[in-house]
Structures are given as C-alpha cells and as structure tokens.
Amino acid sequence: MQRTFDVRTVREQFPALERTQDGQRVVYFDGPGGSQVAQSAIEEISHYMVRGGANLHGAFPTSVETEEIIAQTRRSAADFLGAEPDEIAFGPNMTTLTFAISRALARMWKSGSEIVVTELDHRANVDPWLLAAKEKGAKVRWVRVNPETLTLDPADLESAINERTRLVAVGLASNAVGTINDVAAISRRAHEAGAVVAVDAVHAAPHIPIDRDAIGADILTCSAYKFFGPHVGVSAVRRDLFERLQPYKVEPAPDYLPDKLESGTQNHEGIAGVKGALEFIASLGGGASLREKLLSGMQAIEEYEADIAEKFRSALREMPKVKLYAAPDDVRKTPTIAFRVEGQTPREVCEKMEREGFFVADGDFYASTLAERLGIRDRGGFIRAGLAPYNTLEEVETFLASLESFAG
C-alpha cells in the first residue's frame, strides 16, 4: 500500500534544510550534483563510528558487525535496484567503479570488437569505455542526440549496433536535461547482437523506480550521494557476467562475488549510511517486503516531483528571455530543469539567484558532448535546477519570481 506523500514530513528528515543565509532558509536546487542527506543516513554513519569500526575478517565483534552491516546494505541495495545481494559491489563512486569494470570487461574483447556510446551521456559512462577501447584497438561508434528533441536518434542507434558490438553504454536518464531513455528497447537490440549493456543510473536513481533486469542492464551503476546518502558508489552486475570478469586486484584479494570488484578497504561508515538512505526511501512507500516499499516510495517521489517540474518548465517557457532545454512533453523526464537566460552567462544567473538564497548550478555537468552539440559548452553551459522530494512548489514559485525580476 502506497502512503500519501507529505512533503512537510519529508523535509523534517533533512537537517540541512535548516540552513539560513541572510536570515532566510536556503533553497537547494542543486540535487543533480548531490542531494542533501537524510537523517536516517546520518544516524547510521554516526552509529557505526561511535560503536567502533573495524576491518573485515576478524574474530572480534566490531569486525563481525562491520561485515553484517555491509551484508545488510547489499541486501537493501539489491532490493533498490532489482538485483541479488551477491551482484552488488561498492566503491568510491560510480566513475571509479566504471573504470574498474571497463578494464575488466575489455580483457575479453578481441580484434575487430566495437563499442557504442552516446552523445547524451555523462562522460563517466563514456570515457572509461573509450580508454578501454583505445587500449584494445576496438572501434567506437557514437549514437547522436537530436538537438531539437534532446533524445537519442533511434535510427542511429539501430545502425550503430551490429554483430561486432561488444558493449553498449547508455544512461538511464540525462543528468543535464533529464531525458529518460528507453533503455529496455536499447538493451533488446544490444542483446540481439550479443553485446553487454552498461547503464549509468546515477541521475535516475533518486527520481524513478529501477528494475535492472526489466531494463536489460548487464551492468548498472549509481551513487548514493545522489539519493540522500553519503559518497559511495554502487554497482549491480549480472551474475553470469560478474563471474567471468577478472578485475585488476592485488593477488591475495578475494576472487569471489562481489568482493573481487571491491579493491582495498571500503568506506564502511559510508556503506552504513547507504542503508540509512534506503530506509528513508522505504519509509515513503508501503508493502510487505523491502523491495515493495522501495518501489512504492520511489513511485511516490516520481509523482510528486513530476507535478512540480511540469509547472516549473511551463513557467520558464513563458519567459521571453529564457531558453529551456527539455524533451517534448510526451517524453518521460526527471525533474531536472536546464535553461539559459538571454544576455547573461549561466554563472551570472547563478550568482544572482544565490544572493536570493537559491542554490543552482551552472556548467556542462560532464555532459560535455551534449553541450557541444547544443553550441553552449564554450558559453558557460546550462543553468541546472534540480528538484528533490524535499523541495516544494512554493520554493519553485519564489524562484521563478526572483528569476523573472531580472530575466523578464
């Protein structure tokens, strides 16, 4: 059973919302770069450190407790992503995990191999694969983005994948403009060709329910600092592929799943915090199992955010000097709002909004190829305002009023 979304109760779970600037509470619209942290995550981190941390494989209680916390978080993360616990590996962040996975996967590529990447993606799901392809002599094919619709060109995607394709790397959602890709359809085409599908879910994870197997991802990566937790990367690798991977590691390190991908000592207190972040999401939903609670919690988040985001985009479209970058209305999107203001650089706009207490970001956000295709990378990129479940319609309306006062 799904609960009614109560934004006031949600806001009470985020201590950072109490921050003030010049006597007024700040408004965090910088969530796409990293969300604020839920109280439950903070408490899990603190509890772990106060009780005493330890490294793994010891006979003493703090070591045993650390292993149990990691195991619990694996189960929670597996439920969050639609995977199995032994398919979940942790790391410093999504980028570091992707570099490790790309090096391991590329060891299986042969002469004549090809890979496919897209112009819509964050470079964290592009450059690790480009570097691996260069080292192995593999050919790279790019799927173009349509600069008018901000969606991937389906015909280009169809022609890019062939019998020589060994990898297709695609984002579940664009971190710059919010476009949600039809990854399930892309995966079907890739699997028909015998290719592995690597999905960047960093931007999608805070906003929409995820089912790794339903979208056909063989490798799925995300970062907890985007979904109300600490700086910890999470990967979910399909077991049969994971078993074949040979990651670079020190000789005595484990060869079994999923530890063989986890180089060095992990961020144990951060992993405890990931569990706390997922507990927050589950608290917004209902159901008999944790998976059901997480799914319904994410559904509640998506519905709440989408309603506000639609109003946000509609208002920006009415401002003559504002250029909105968004896919058509019939394309599913995250609540990430990208725009520019005529006659002002994105940084100038962000500085003006900061003086009003609104934290918004500027730049290309590592979606550098998309910014180049839109002709704005060398002009400061986008202004990006991202919504989170702790944001309110009142905050959006106040932001729009402030923007209109100097943007017209």
N, C-alpha and C positions, 0 to 999 in steps of 0.2 A: 504494500500500500504506500503510495507516494504522499508525503506530507505537503501542506501548504507552505510556499516559500515566504518566509518572514525576514525581510532584509534587516529590520532592526535587530532581530536576534542574531543574524549572521554578523552584523557589524560589531556586536559585543564580543565576538570571538577573535577580533583583530586589535590587539593593543596599540599598534602603530597608528590607528585611526584617531587616537587621542592627540597626536602631534599637532602643534599650532605654529603659526607663522604670523607675526604682526597681529596677534590677538585673535586670529581666526583659524579654524581647523583646516588643515591642508586637504586637498583632494588628490588622490593617487589615480592618475590615468596612465601610469607607466607600467601597468601589469604585463604587457607583452615582453618587456625586458626583464621581468621578475616580479612576481606577486608579493604582497605582504604575507607575513607568516601567521598561521592560525595559532591560537593559544594552545591547542592540544599538541601541536608540533613542538612549540617552545617548551611545554611541560615535559614531553618525552625526552627531549635533548637534555634538559636540566636534570631530570630524574636519573638518567643514565650516568651523567657526570658526577652528580652528588653521591650516588651509591657506590661509585668506584668502577672505573673502566679497566679493561684488560685485553690483551691479545688472545688469539684463539688457541684451542687445543690444550689448554691447561687443565689440571685436575681440580683447581681451586674455584670457589663459587663465582667470582667476578668473570672468569673466563667462560665458565659454563653459561652464565647469564648472558654474556655477550653473544655467544653462539645462538642462544634461544631467541634473543631479540632480532638477530639477523634472519633466523628461520621464520619468525612471525612476520617480519616485514616482507620477506619473499612471498609468503602466502597472501598477504594483503595486496602486494603489487601485482601478483598473478591474477587475483580477482579483479583488480582495477583494469587490467589490460586484456583479460580474456586468454590467459596463458596458464602454464603449470609452474609450480614453485621452482622446480629444478631447471626451468628455462629462463629464469630471472637472474641477471647479473647486475651488480652495482659498480659504479666507477665515479671519478671526479665530476664528470659532466657528460652530456651527450656527445660532444665533439671528440673528447678523448676516447670514449668507448667506440665511436665510429672509426677513428683511426686504427684502433686495435683490431676491430672486426675486419676492416678493409684489408689490412696487411695479411690477416689470417686467410681470408677468403681468396685473395689474389694468388695465394700459393697454389690454388687449384686451377688457375686459368692457364690456358695453353696458347701457343702461337695461333694467331687468327681470331682470338677472342675479341668481343666487342662489349662495351657497356653503354648504358643510356642514362643521361642526367637531364635535368630540366632547367629552363631559364627562370622559372618561378621560385625555385628553391633557395633557402638559406644555404650559404656556402658550406656549412658544416655537413650537409648531405650531398655535397658536390666535390669539394677539394680532396677529401680523403680518398675518394674513388678515382679522381683524376690523377693523383700522385701514384696510386697503386697501378693504374693503367699504364702510366708512363714507365714505371719500373718493369712491367711485364710486357711492354710493347703492344698493349691492347688498343684498339681503336675506340674513340669516344664519339658518340652521337648525341646531339643536343635536341631536345624537344622544345620547340619555340612556344613562347607565350603570345597570345593575341593581345596587343597593347590596348585595344578598344574594350574587350570584354574581361581582360585580366584573368583569362582561363587558358589552360593548355590547349594547343591545337590538336584535335583528335586525329586528323589525317596525318599530321607529322608524327604523332605517337605511333600510329599504326605502321608507318613506313620505317620508323627508326628501329623497331624490334624485329629481329629475324632469327634464323637458325643459329647464327654465330653469337647472339647476345647471351652473355653470362650473368649480367646484372642489370636491373632497372632500379634506379634510386629516385624516389619521389616523396614529396612532402604531403602529409595528410591535409595540412592547411598552411596557407601562406602567412608567414609571420609579419609581412609588411602590409598586405591589403586584405587578409582574412579569407580569401577564396578557399573553399573546401573542395579538394579534388575527388573525383570518383575513383578512388584507389582500388576498389573491388574490381572495376572494369579493367583498369590498367594491369592489375595482378593476373586476371584471367588471360589477358593477351600475353603477358610475360611468361606465365607458366606453360602456355601452349607451345612457346618457343624453347622451354626448358631453362628459363632464366630464374635467378634468385631475385626476390623483391625486397629492397631495403626501404623502410618507411620512416621518415622523420615525423614523429608525433609530438615534438616539443611544444609547438604552438597549439595543437589541437587538444592536448591532454587536459588543460584547465577549463575547456569550454564544451566539449561534446563527449558522449559515451563512446568508449573504444572497445572493439572486439577484434583482436588481432587476426584470428582465423577467418572471421567473416569478411574482412577486407583483404585477406590473402597475403598478409605480410609474412615473409620468412624471417626478417629482421625488423624489429620495431624498437625505436629508441625515444626516450623523453627525459626530462629533467625535473626533479621535484621542486626546484625553486620557482618554477612557473605555476605549480599547482599547490601553493600555500605552504610549502615546506622549505627545507634547507637546500644547500647546494650539493646535491647528489644526483648523478646520472643513473638511469635505469634502462636496461635493455631486456627485450624478450625475444629470444632466438629459438626458432622451431627446432625441436629436439633432434630430429634426424640430421639437420644441417649442423647444429651445435656439436653433435658427436663427431662430425667429420672435420670441424675447424681445428686448426693447430695454431693457436695464438702464440706470439712471441712471449716467452716467460723465462724465469730463472729455473735451472734444472730441478731443484727439489720441490718446486711449487706443484700443486695438485694437477692431475690430468683429468679429473672427473668433473662432471657438470654440477653447478655452473661455475665452480671456483676457478676453473682453468682460465677464465677470462678476467678474473679479478686480480690484477697484478699488484703486489705489495699489500701493505696493511690498509684496510679500508677505513673510511670515516664512520666509525661505529656510532658515535653520538648523532651524526647526521642521518644514518640509516634508521636509528630510533625515531628521529624526527619525521622521516618519511611515513612511518607507521602512524604517527600522530596526525599528519596532514590527511592521510586517507581516512582516519577516524572522523575528521571534520566533515569530509565529503559524505561519508556514510550516514552521518547524523542528519543530513538533509533529505535522506531518502527513507524508504521502508522496504520490508520484505523479510523473508525467513533466513536468507543467507547473506553473507557479507557482499557477495557479487551482486545480489539483487538490490541491496541498499546502495552500493556504489553506483550502479547503473541508474537507479531512480534518482539518486542525488545529483548525478551529472545531467540527467534529463531536466530536473528542476532548474539547475544552473543555466542550461542552454535556453530554456524557455524564458526565464527571467531576463537574461542578458539580451536575447534576440529582440525582445519587445522594446527595450530601451535603445538598442543600437539602431533599430529601424527609425525611431523618432530622431535620433542623433543625425543619421545620414540625410533624412528628409529635410531637416532644418538647414544643414550645410548646403544642400542643393539649391536652397532659396537665396543664398548669399551670393550676390553678383561677382564678388572678387575672390570667391573660394572655388578652388578646383578639387573636387572629390575624386578619389581613386577607389572605385568599388566595382565589383562584378554586377551584372544585371540582377534585378530583384528576384528572378527565379533561380538564381544560383545560391546554394547554401553557403553561409559565411559565418566566421567567428565574429564577435563584437569588437573588431579591430578597425579603427577608423583612420584612414590615411588621406591627407589632404595637403594643399598648399594655399597660400594667400598671395594674391597678385601684388607685386611691388614690394614684397618683404621676403627675406630669407626665412627658411624654417627656424633657424636659431633665433632670429629676432622675435618671431612669434612666440616661441617657447619661453624666451626671457620675459616678454611682456605678460604671458599667462602665469609665469612663476611668481611675478610680483603680486598677482591676484590670488595666489595660493594654490594654483593648479599645476601639478607635476605632469608634464607631457614631454615627449622626447622627439628628437629630430635626427635625421641621417638616413642611411640606406639599410641599416639594421642587418648587415651582411647578406641582404637580398640584393647584392650589388649588380647582378646581371639584369634583374628586373628594372632596377633604377636606370641602368644604361639604356635599356630598350625603350624606356619612357622619356629618355633625354633629360633626366634630372639628377643624375649622380654627381655631376660636376657643378650643380647648383644647390647643393645642400640636401638633396633627397626629399624625404617626406616629413611632415609633421604627423606623428602617430599617437592617437589617443585610444587606449585600450580599456575596455570595461571588464570588471571582475564582479563576482557576486556580492561584494561589499559596497559597490558603487550604487548610487541612487539616481532616479530621474531628476530629482531636484538639483543634484550636482551637475548633471548634464545641462539642464536649463540655465543654471547660473553661468556655466562655462560658455554656453552659446551667447548669452547676453554680453559677457565680457568680450568675447571674440568679435561680436558684431559692432561693439563700440569703437573698435579701431580698424576692423576689416571691411565693414559696410556690407 
